[in-house]
Amino acid sequence: MTNPLANRIALVTGASRGIGFATARALAKAGAHIVAVARTQGGLEELDDEIRKDGGSATLVPLNLTDSDGIARLGAGLHERYGKLDILVGNAGVLGPSSPVGHIELKAFTDVMAVNVSANFQLIRCMEPLLKQSDAGRAVFITSGAANKATAYVSPYAASKAALETLARAWAQETANTPLRVNLFNPGPVRTRMRATLMPGEDPATLDTAEQVAEFIVPMCAPDWTETGKFYDYKTRTLMSFRPPA
């Protein structure tokens, strides 16, 4: 059995459950050492147990991503220990309130932006030097169809994902002439806790699992992935380029 990601270091945020958990496990199965970041120690320990059962290895980092100094310390620690980072999967995100725009408190809005946008900005700042030390640095950010649909009643979440997409696309352009590849991944409706919170009456059995989704994220993290600044839509299994409005 080949391990296409052998000897590669992969940082996954929101790794304690859902798509982050499944992606971390799938990357570990492909040979990567996982740096698993999440707020929940128990979820990280469950992930570590599963990765070890699969014969992989992980470093657990209990961290709230609103702690920007903590992200900086993580970057410094990775530099000291490995001198590089090969893969960054920016998966952590919060849904925030489901309410009309005018009914949402300012703090609730800024809390969503802090996790979904500002934390990823800080990750880019702190991890870019390490990704550039890799022979094939790869970054994948998890987005949502809500970003371009401007979905009603989840405006903080939709706005945050639109901002994340623009941030990632700008970074992709800035690094286009380097070995670093930066892309976005839209999983669509998936059997996760966040989806159940948003759509409590939906039958989860009608949705694909996080494990199914993760299998499509792994190739985007591999050294032989050459595209950058693109958007992978899981529902249609299509890699898309962004186009300006007509």
Contacts in CASP RR format, 6 or more apart in sequence:
PFRMAT RR
TARGET T0000
AUTHOR 0000-0000-0000
METHOD contacts of the structure
MODEL  1
MTNPLANRIALVTGASRGIGFATARALAKAGAHIVAVARTQGGLEELDDE
IRKDGGSATLVPLNLTDSDGIARLGAGLHERYGKLDILVGNAGVLGPSSP
VGHIELKAFTDVMAVNVSANFQLIRCMEPLLKQSDAGRAVFITSGAANKA
TAYVSPYAASKAALETLARAWAQETANTPLRVNLFNPGPVRTRMRATLMP
GEDPATLDTAEQVAEFIVPMCAPDWTETGKFYDYKTRTLMSFRPPA
3 30 0 8 1.000
3 31 0 8 1.000
4 30 0 8 1.000
4 31 0 8 1.000
4 222 0 8 1.000
4 223 0 8 1.000
4 224 0 8 1.000
5 27 0 8 1.000
5 30 0 8 1.000
5 31 0 8 1.000
5 32 0 8 1.000
5 86 0 8 1.000
5 87 0 8 1.000
5 218 0 8 1.000
5 221 0 8 1.000
5 222 0 8 1.000
6 31 0 8 1.000
6 32 0 8 1.000
7 31 0 8 1.000
8 31 0 8 1.000
8 32 0 8 1.000
8 33 0 8 1.000
8 86 0 8 1.000
8 87 0 8 1.000
8 134 0 8 1.000
8 223 0 8 1.000
9 32 0 8 1.000
9 33 0 8 1.000
9 35 0 8 1.000
9 78 0 8 1.000
9 82 0 8 1.000
9 84 0 8 1.000
9 85 0 8 1.000
9 86 0 8 1.000
9 87 0 8 1.000
10 24 0 8 1.000
10 27 0 8 1.000
10 28 0 8 1.000
10 32 0 8 1.000
10 33 0 8 1.000
10 34 0 8 1.000
10 35 0 8 1.000
10 86 0 8 1.000
10 87 0 8 1.000
10 88 0 8 1.000
10 89 0 8 1.000
10 221 0 8 1.000
11 34 0 8 1.000
11 35 0 8 1.000
11 37 0 8 1.000
11 78 0 8 1.000
11 85 0 8 1.000
11 87 0 8 1.000
11 88 0 8 1.000
11 89 0 8 1.000
11 127 0 8 1.000
12 20 0 8 1.000
12 23 0 8 1.000
12 24 0 8 1.000
12 27 0 8 1.000
12 34 0 8 1.000
12 35 0 8 1.000
12 36 0 8 1.000
12 37 0 8 1.000
12 89 0 8 1.000
12 90 0 8 1.000
12 91 0 8 1.000
13 20 0 8 1.000
13 37 0 8 1.000
13 38 0 8 1.000
13 65 0 8 1.000
13 89 0 8 1.000
13 90 0 8 1.000
13 91 0 8 1.000
13 92 0 8 1.000
13 119 0 8 1.000
13 123 0 8 1.000
14 20 0 8 1.000
14 21 0 8 1.000
14 37 0 8 1.000
14 38 0 8 1.000
14 90 0 8 1.000
14 91 0 8 1.000
14 92 0 8 1.000
14 93 0 8 1.000
15 21 0 8 1.000
15 23 0 8 1.000
15 24 0 8 1.000
15 34 0 8 1.000
15 36 0 8 1.000
15 37 0 8 1.000
15 38 0 8 1.000
15 44 0 8 1.000
15 47 0 8 1.000
15 91 0 8 1.000
16 36 0 8 1.000
16 38 0 8 1.000
16 39 0 8 1.000
16 40 0 8 1.000
16 42 0 8 1.000
16 43 0 8 1.000
16 44 0 8 1.000
16 46 0 8 1.000
16 47 0 8 1.000
17 38 0 8 1.000
17 40 0 8 1.000
17 43 0 8 1.000
17 192 0 8 1.000
17 193 0 8 1.000
18 190 0 8 1.000
18 192 0 8 1.000
18 193 0 8 1.000
18 210 0 8 1.000
19 91 0 8 1.000
19 142 0 8 1.000
19 187 0 8 1.000
19 190 0 8 1.000
19 192 0 8 1.000
19 210 0 8 1.000
19 213 0 8 1.000
19 214 0 8 1.000
19 217 0 8 1.000
20 89 0 8 1.000
20 91 0 8 1.000
20 92 0 8 1.000
20 210 0 8 1.000
20 214 0 8 1.000
21 43 0 8 1.000
21 46 0 8 1.000
21 47 0 8 1.000
21 210 0 8 1.000
22 209 0 8 1.000
22 210 0 8 1.000
22 211 0 8 1.000
22 213 0 8 1.000
22 214 0 8 1.000
23 89 0 8 1.000
23 91 0 8 1.000
23 210 0 8 1.000
23 213 0 8 1.000
23 214 0 8 1.000
23 217 0 8 1.000
23 218 0 8 1.000
24 34 0 8 1.000
24 36 0 8 1.000
24 47 0 8 1.000
24 51 0 8 1.000
24 58 0 8 1.000
24 89 0 8 1.000
25 47 0 8 1.000
25 50 0 8 1.000
25 51 0 8 1.000
25 54 0 8 1.000
25 211 0 8 1.000
25 214 0 8 1.000
26 211 0 8 1.000
26 214 0 8 1.000
26 215 0 8 1.000
26 217 0 8 1.000
26 218 0 8 1.000
27 34 0 8 1.000
27 87 0 8 1.000
27 89 0 8 1.000
27 218 0 8 1.000
27 221 0 8 1.000
28 34 0 8 1.000
28 51 0 8 1.000
28 54 0 8 1.000
28 55 0 8 1.000
28 56 0 8 1.000
28 57 0 8 1.000
28 58 0 8 1.000
29 54 0 8 1.000
29 56 0 8 1.000
30 218 0 8 1.000
30 222 0 8 1.000
31 56 0 8 1.000
32 86 0 8 1.000
32 87 0 8 1.000
32 221 0 8 1.000
33 56 0 8 1.000
33 57 0 8 1.000
33 58 0 8 1.000
33 59 0 8 1.000
34 47 0 8 1.000
34 51 0 8 1.000
34 56 0 8 1.000
34 57 0 8 1.000
34 58 0 8 1.000
34 59 0 8 1.000
35 58 0 8 1.000
35 59 0 8 1.000
35 61 0 8 1.000
35 74 0 8 1.000
35 78 0 8 1.000
35 85 0 8 1.000
36 44 0 8 1.000
36 47 0 8 1.000
36 48 0 8 1.000
36 58 0 8 1.000
36 59 0 8 1.000
36 60 0 8 1.000
36 61 0 8 1.000
37 61 0 8 1.000
37 63 0 8 1.000
37 65 0 8 1.000
37 74 0 8 1.000
37 92 0 8 1.000
38 44 0 8 1.000
38 61 0 8 1.000
38 62 0 8 1.000
38 63 0 8 1.000
38 92 0 8 1.000
39 62 0 8 1.000
39 63 0 8 1.000
39 64 0 8 1.000
39 65 0 8 1.000
40 62 0 8 1.000
41 60 0 8 1.000
41 62 0 8 1.000
44 60 0 8 1.000
44 61 0 8 1.000
44 62 0 8 1.000
45 60 0 8 1.000
47 58 0 8 1.000
47 60 0 8 1.000
48 58 0 8 1.000
48 60 0 8 1.000
51 57 0 8 1.000
51 58 0 8 1.000
52 58 0 8 1.000
61 74 0 8 1.000
63 70 0 8 1.000
63 71 0 8 1.000
63 74 0 8 1.000
65 71 0 8 1.000
65 92 0 8 1.000
65 115 0 8 1.000
65 119 0 8 1.000
65 122 0 8 1.000
65 123 0 8 1.000
66 114 0 8 1.000
66 115 0 8 1.000
66 118 0 8 1.000
66 119 0 8 1.000
68 118 0 8 1.000
68 119 0 8 1.000
68 122 0 8 1.000
71 119 0 8 1.000
71 122 0 8 1.000
71 123 0 8 1.000
71 126 0 8 1.000
72 122 0 8 1.000
72 126 0 8 1.000
74 126 0 8 1.000
75 85 0 8 1.000
75 126 0 8 1.000
75 127 0 8 1.000
75 130 0 8 1.000
78 84 0 8 1.000
78 85 0 8 1.000
78 127 0 8 1.000
78 130 0 8 1.000
79 129 0 8 1.000
79 130 0 8 1.000
82 130 0 8 1.000
83 130 0 8 1.000
83 133 0 8 1.000
84 130 0 8 1.000
84 131 0 8 1.000
84 133 0 8 1.000
84 134 0 8 1.000
85 127 0 8 1.000
85 130 0 8 1.000
85 131 0 8 1.000
85 133 0 8 1.000
85 134 0 8 1.000
85 137 0 8 1.000
86 131 0 8 1.000
86 134 0 8 1.000
86 136 0 8 1.000
86 137 0 8 1.000
86 138 0 8 1.000
86 221 0 8 1.000
87 137 0 8 1.000
87 138 0 8 1.000
87 139 0 8 1.000
87 140 0 8 1.000
87 221 0 8 1.000
88 123 0 8 1.000
88 127 0 8 1.000
88 131 0 8 1.000
88 138 0 8 1.000
88 139 0 8 1.000
88 140 0 8 1.000
89 139 0 8 1.000
89 140 0 8 1.000
89 141 0 8 1.000
89 142 0 8 1.000
89 217 0 8 1.000
89 221 0 8 1.000
90 120 0 8 1.000
90 123 0 8 1.000
90 139 0 8 1.000
90 140 0 8 1.000
90 141 0 8 1.000
90 142 0 8 1.000
91 141 0 8 1.000
91 142 0 8 1.000
92 115 0 8 1.000
92 119 0 8 1.000
93 115 0 8 1.000
93 116 0 8 1.000
93 142 0 8 1.000
93 194 0 8 1.000
94 111 0 8 1.000
94 112 0 8 1.000
94 115 0 8 1.000
94 116 0 8 1.000
94 157 0 8 1.000
95 112 0 8 1.000
95 154 0 8 1.000
95 157 0 8 1.000
95 194 0 8 1.000
95 197 0 8 1.000
95 198 0 8 1.000
96 108 0 8 1.000
96 111 0 8 1.000
96 112 0 8 1.000
96 154 0 8 1.000
96 156 0 8 1.000
96 157 0 8 1.000
97 104 0 8 1.000
97 105 0 8 1.000
97 108 0 8 1.000
97 156 0 8 1.000
98 153 0 8 1.000
98 154 0 8 1.000
98 198 0 8 1.000
99 153 0 8 1.000
100 153 0 8 1.000
101 155 0 8 1.000
104 155 0 8 1.000
104 156 0 8 1.000
108 156 0 8 1.000
109 156 0 8 1.000
112 156 0 8 1.000
112 157 0 8 1.000
112 160 0 8 1.000
113 156 0 8 1.000
113 159 0 8 1.000
113 160 0 8 1.000
113 163 0 8 1.000
115 160 0 8 1.000
116 157 0 8 1.000
116 160 0 8 1.000
116 161 0 8 1.000
116 163 0 8 1.000
116 164 0 8 1.000
117 160 0 8 1.000
117 163 0 8 1.000
117 164 0 8 1.000
117 167 0 8 1.000
120 141 0 8 1.000
120 164 0 8 1.000
120 167 0 8 1.000
120 168 0 8 1.000
121 167 0 8 1.000
124 139 0 8 1.000
124 167 0 8 1.000
124 171 0 8 1.000
127 139 0 8 1.000
128 171 0 8 1.000
128 175 0 8 1.000
128 180 0 8 1.000
131 137 0 8 1.000
131 138 0 8 1.000
131 139 0 8 1.000
131 180 0 8 1.000
132 175 0 8 1.000
132 178 0 8 1.000
132 179 0 8 1.000
132 180 0 8 1.000
134 179 0 8 1.000
134 180 0 8 1.000
135 179 0 8 1.000
135 223 0 8 1.000
136 179 0 8 1.000
136 181 0 8 1.000
136 222 0 8 1.000
136 223 0 8 1.000
137 179 0 8 1.000
137 180 0 8 1.000
137 181 0 8 1.000
137 223 0 8 1.000
138 180 0 8 1.000
138 181 0 8 1.000
138 220 0 8 1.000
138 221 0 8 1.000
138 222 0 8 1.000
138 223 0 8 1.000
138 225 0 8 1.000
139 168 0 8 1.000
139 171 0 8 1.000
139 180 0 8 1.000
139 181 0 8 1.000
139 182 0 8 1.000
139 183 0 8 1.000
140 183 0 8 1.000
140 184 0 8 1.000
140 185 0 8 1.000
140 217 0 8 1.000
140 220 0 8 1.000
140 221 0 8 1.000
141 164 0 8 1.000
141 165 0 8 1.000
141 168 0 8 1.000
141 182 0 8 1.000
141 183 0 8 1.000
141 184 0 8 1.000
141 185 0 8 1.000
142 184 0 8 1.000
142 185 0 8 1.000
142 186 0 8 1.000
142 187 0 8 1.000
143 161 0 8 1.000
143 164 0 8 1.000
143 165 0 8 1.000
143 168 0 8 1.000
143 184 0 8 1.000
143 185 0 8 1.000
143 186 0 8 1.000
143 231 0 8 1.000
144 157 0 8 1.000
144 158 0 8 1.000
144 161 0 8 1.000
144 186 0 8 1.000
144 187 0 8 1.000
144 188 0 8 1.000
145 151 0 8 1.000
145 161 0 8 1.000
145 186 0 8 1.000
145 188 0 8 1.000
146 154 0 8 1.000
146 157 0 8 1.000
146 158 0 8 1.000
146 161 0 8 1.000
147 158 0 8 1.000
147 161 0 8 1.000
147 162 0 8 1.000
147 164 0 8 1.000
147 165 0 8 1.000
148 162 0 8 1.000
149 158 0 8 1.000
150 158 0 8 1.000
150 162 0 8 1.000
151 157 0 8 1.000
151 158 0 8 1.000
154 198 0 8 1.000
164 184 0 8 1.000
165 184 0 8 1.000
165 231 0 8 1.000
168 182 0 8 1.000
168 183 0 8 1.000
168 184 0 8 1.000
168 229 0 8 1.000
169 184 0 8 1.000
169 229 0 8 1.000
169 242 0 8 1.000
171 182 0 8 1.000
172 181 0 8 1.000
172 182 0 8 1.000
172 183 0 8 1.000
172 228 0 8 1.000
172 229 0 8 1.000
173 229 0 8 1.000
175 182 0 8 1.000
175 228 0 8 1.000
176 228 0 8 1.000
180 228 0 8 1.000
181 225 0 8 1.000
181 226 0 8 1.000
181 227 0 8 1.000
181 228 0 8 1.000
181 229 0 8 1.000
182 228 0 8 1.000
182 229 0 8 1.000
183 220 0 8 1.000
183 227 0 8 1.000
183 228 0 8 1.000
183 229 0 8 1.000
183 230 0 8 1.000
183 231 0 8 1.000
183 232 0 8 1.000
184 229 0 8 1.000
184 230 0 8 1.000
184 231 0 8 1.000
184 232 0 8 1.000
185 216 0 8 1.000
185 217 0 8 1.000
185 220 0 8 1.000
185 231 0 8 1.000
185 232 0 8 1.000
185 234 0 8 1.000
186 231 0 8 1.000
186 232 0 8 1.000
186 233 0 8 1.000
186 234 0 8 1.000
186 235 0 8 1.000
187 213 0 8 1.000
187 234 0 8 1.000
188 233 0 8 1.000
188 234 0 8 1.000
188 235 0 8 1.000
189 195 0 8 1.000
189 199 0 8 1.000
189 202 0 8 1.000
189 207 0 8 1.000
189 235 0 8 1.000
190 207 0 8 1.000
190 208 0 8 1.000
190 209 0 8 1.000
190 210 0 8 1.000
190 213 0 8 1.000
191 204 0 8 1.000
191 205 0 8 1.000
191 207 0 8 1.000
191 208 0 8 1.000
191 209 0 8 1.000
191 210 0 8 1.000
192 210 0 8 1.000
195 202 0 8 1.000
195 204 0 8 1.000
195 207 0 8 1.000
196 202 0 8 1.000
196 204 0 8 1.000
208 234 0 8 1.000
213 234 0 8 1.000
216 232 0 8 1.000
216 234 0 8 1.000
216 237 0 8 1.000
219 225 0 8 1.000
220 232 0 8 1.000
227 239 0 8 1.000
229 241 0 8 1.000
229 242 0 8 1.000
230 239 0 8 1.000
230 240 0 8 1.000
230 241 0 8 1.000
230 242 0 8 1.000
231 239 0 8 1.000
231 240 0 8 1.000
231 241 0 8 1.000
231 242 0 8 1.000
232 238 0 8 1.000
232 239 0 8 1.000
232 240 0 8 1.000
233 239 0 8 1.000
233 240 0 8 1.000
END
